[in-house]
Amino acid sequence: MRKLSAAAVAMILAIALYFTLFWGFEALRMLTSPTYGLEDVWRSQFVFEIGRLFALSPAGLIKLAAFFATLKLAVAAICAVHIADRFRALAGGKAEPEVLEAGLMLVVLISIASVGPAIWMRNADLVREQTIQLMFAAVAAALCILERSYDRTGGSAKPRTATDVAVANGATWFSPLR
């Protein structure tokens, strides 16, 4: 089971690196653009569709694009912090996956917000791109859960029984006749 854990950690790191690089560069491209990435019609279709749904003005569209760019930059920073935490854990200590899980929740929310308008516009290419990112987030979250359950059981993959959970170490059963 130890090889599964090492493979899970490697896959989590690879997905975190993916979001760090791709979402980080895309967020920086959007934030350094004068129109916050709205000139790239392919990548900003979901911003226009969400703006149409909420009847946003051009200034509102720019604010919405800046908001999504900031969220993507935050996800990239969260994933970079998790990668640094994993490398710190190699030197000694334990990595905390809660930070990555928060970033993955943001990925899921952004991907759902992006894939919804793409489905409404019947844009299969954009749906595919957003679904792949959603699947990466789902795989990383599942591996984080697997890793957490592996650590909780003390290194064995055997699930704990109800008796193990209910009784603390060294505790005796309740007996009113003692």
Secondary structure per residue as TSV (DSSP state, phi and psi in degrees):
chain	resnum	aa	ss	phi	psi
A	1	M	-	360.0	-21.4
A	2	R	H	-64.3	-34.4
A	3	K	H	-66.1	-34.8
A	4	L	H	-64.5	-38.8
A	5	S	H	-66.2	-41.8
A	6	A	H	-66.3	-38.8
A	7	A	H	-66.8	-38.1
A	8	A	H	-64.8	-42.6
A	9	V	H	-64.3	-41.3
A	10	A	H	-63.8	-40.3
A	11	M	H	-68.1	-40.1
A	12	I	H	-61.4	-43.5
A	13	L	H	-64.1	-39.9
A	14	A	H	-64.6	-41.6
A	15	I	H	-69.6	-39.5
A	16	A	H	-63.6	-38.6
A	17	L	H	-66.1	-38.7
A	18	Y	H	-58.6	-50.4
A	19	F	I	-68.4	-32.8
A	20	T	I	-63.3	-48.2
A	21	L	I	-74.4	-56.4
A	22	F	I	-71.3	-45.9
A	23	W	I	-73.1	-31.8
A	24	G	H	-65.1	-47.0
A	25	F	H	-66.2	-38.9
A	26	E	H	-66.4	-39.6
A	27	A	H	-66.8	-40.8
A	28	L	H	-66.4	-37.8
A	29	R	H	-62.6	-42.5
A	30	M	H	-68.5	-42.5
A	31	L	H	-72.7	-25.6
A	32	T	H	-89.8	-7.8
A	33	S	S	-78.9	144.9
A	34	P	T	-64.2	-26.5
A	35	T	T	-110.7	19.7
A	36	Y	T	55.1	40.4
A	37	G	T	85.4	3.5
A	38	L	T	-72.6	-15.3
A	39	E	T	-72.7	-21.8
A	40	D	-	-87.5	95.8
A	41	V	T	-63.3	-35.6
A	42	W	T	-61.6	-48.8
A	43	R	T	-82.5	-15.8
A	44	S	T	-106.7	12.9
A	45	Q	H	-61.8	-36.6
A	46	F	H	-68.4	-30.7
A	47	V	H	-67.3	-43.0
A	48	F	H	-64.9	-38.6
A	49	E	H	-70.5	-41.5
A	50	I	H	-65.3	-38.7
A	51	G	H	-63.2	-36.5
A	52	R	H	-67.7	-40.1
A	53	L	H	-63.1	-37.6
A	54	F	T	-98.6	7.4
A	55	A	T	53.0	52.4
A	56	L	-	-81.3	146.7
A	57	S	-	-78.4	172.6
A	58	P	H	-57.4	-37.6
A	59	A	H	-66.6	-35.9
A	60	G	H	-66.4	-37.2
A	61	L	H	-63.6	-40.7
A	62	I	H	-65.5	-40.8
A	63	K	H	-65.4	-39.1
A	64	L	H	-65.7	-41.3
A	65	A	H	-64.8	-40.2
A	66	A	H	-65.6	-36.5
A	67	F	H	-62.9	-47.1
A	68	F	H	-65.8	-36.7
A	69	A	H	-65.3	-39.5
A	70	T	H	-66.8	-39.9
A	71	L	H	-63.2	-41.2
A	72	K	H	-65.7	-37.1
A	73	L	H	-66.6	-37.5
A	74	A	H	-64.3	-41.7
A	75	V	H	-63.1	-42.6
A	76	A	H	-62.8	-40.1
A	77	A	H	-67.2	-40.3
A	78	I	H	-62.8	-42.9
A	79	C	H	-66.8	-36.6
A	80	A	H	-65.9	-38.8
A	81	V	H	-63.9	-39.1
A	82	H	H	-66.4	-39.5
A	83	I	H	-62.8	-43.8
A	84	A	H	-63.2	-37.0
A	85	D	H	-66.0	-38.1
A	86	R	H	-65.0	-41.0
A	87	F	H	-70.0	-32.1
A	88	R	H	-66.0	-36.1
A	89	A	H	-67.8	-26.7
A	90	L	H	-65.3	-33.9
A	91	A	H	-76.7	-20.1
A	92	G	S	145.6	134.4
A	93	G	S	118.0	-165.7
A	94	K	-	-134.0	135.6
A	95	A	-	-77.9	143.8
A	96	E	-	-105.6	108.4
A	97	P	T	-80.0	-3.0
A	98	E	H	-63.1	-34.4
A	99	V	H	-64.9	-45.1
A	100	L	H	-64.4	-38.4
A	101	E	H	-63.3	-36.4
A	102	A	H	-65.0	-41.7
A	103	G	H	-64.5	-37.1
A	104	L	H	-67.6	-32.4
A	105	M	H	-64.2	-39.5
A	106	L	H	-64.3	-39.7
A	107	V	H	-60.5	-44.7
A	108	V	H	-62.9	-44.4
A	109	L	H	-64.3	-43.1
A	110	I	H	-67.3	-41.0
A	111	S	H	-66.1	-40.6
A	112	I	H	-66.1	-40.8
A	113	A	H	-65.4	-27.3
A	114	S	H	-86.3	-34.8
A	115	V	H	-79.4	-28.6
A	116	G	H	-58.2	-56.0
A	117	P	H	-62.7	-31.1
A	118	A	H	-66.5	-35.6
A	119	I	H	-68.5	-42.7
A	120	W	H	-62.9	-33.7
A	121	M	T	-86.0	-3.0
A	122	R	T	57.9	44.7
A	123	N	-	-102.2	93.8
A	124	A	H	-65.4	-35.1
A	125	D	H	-66.4	-42.5
A	126	L	H	-69.7	-35.5
A	127	V	H	-62.7	-43.6
A	128	R	H	-62.2	-44.5
A	129	E	H	-62.8	-44.6
A	130	Q	H	-71.4	-33.3
A	131	T	H	-68.7	-35.8
A	132	I	H	-63.5	-42.6
A	133	Q	H	-66.4	-36.5
A	134	L	H	-65.0	-39.0
A	135	M	H	-68.1	-38.5
A	136	F	H	-59.3	-43.9
A	137	A	H	-64.5	-38.8
A	138	A	H	-66.4	-42.0
A	139	V	H	-64.6	-43.7
A	140	A	H	-64.5	-40.1
A	141	A	H	-65.1	-41.5
A	142	A	H	-64.0	-39.9
A	143	L	H	-69.4	-33.8
A	144	C	H	-64.2	-40.4
A	145	I	H	-65.3	-42.2
A	146	L	H	-61.7	-43.8
A	147	E	H	-65.5	-40.6
A	148	R	H	-65.1	-42.4
A	149	S	H	-68.1	-31.9
A	150	Y	H	-66.5	-42.0
A	151	D	H	-70.4	-34.8
A	152	R	H	-68.7	-33.2
A	153	T	T	-84.5	5.3
A	154	G	T	79.3	27.3
A	155	G	T	98.8	-8.8
A	156	S	-	-104.1	153.5
A	157	A	-	-89.6	0.9
A	158	K	-	-72.2	125.8
A	159	P	-	-69.3	150.0
A	160	R	-	-81.1	147.7
A	161	T	-	-88.2	171.2
A	162	A	H	-63.5	-33.2
A	163	T	H	-66.9	-40.2
A	164	D	H	-63.3	-36.0
A	165	V	H	-76.2	-40.6
A	166	A	H	-75.2	-30.8
A	167	V	S	-103.7	125.9
A	168	A	-	-74.1	163.9
A	169	N	T	-62.2	126.0
A	170	G	T	82.3	-0.6
A	171	A	-	-80.2	150.2
A	172	T	-	-104.4	159.0
A	173	W	-	-69.1	150.8
A	174	F	-	-71.6	129.5
A	175	S	-	-139.9	114.2
A	176	P	T	-71.0	-14.3
A	177	L	T	-97.6	16.7
A	178	R	-	-81.7	360.0
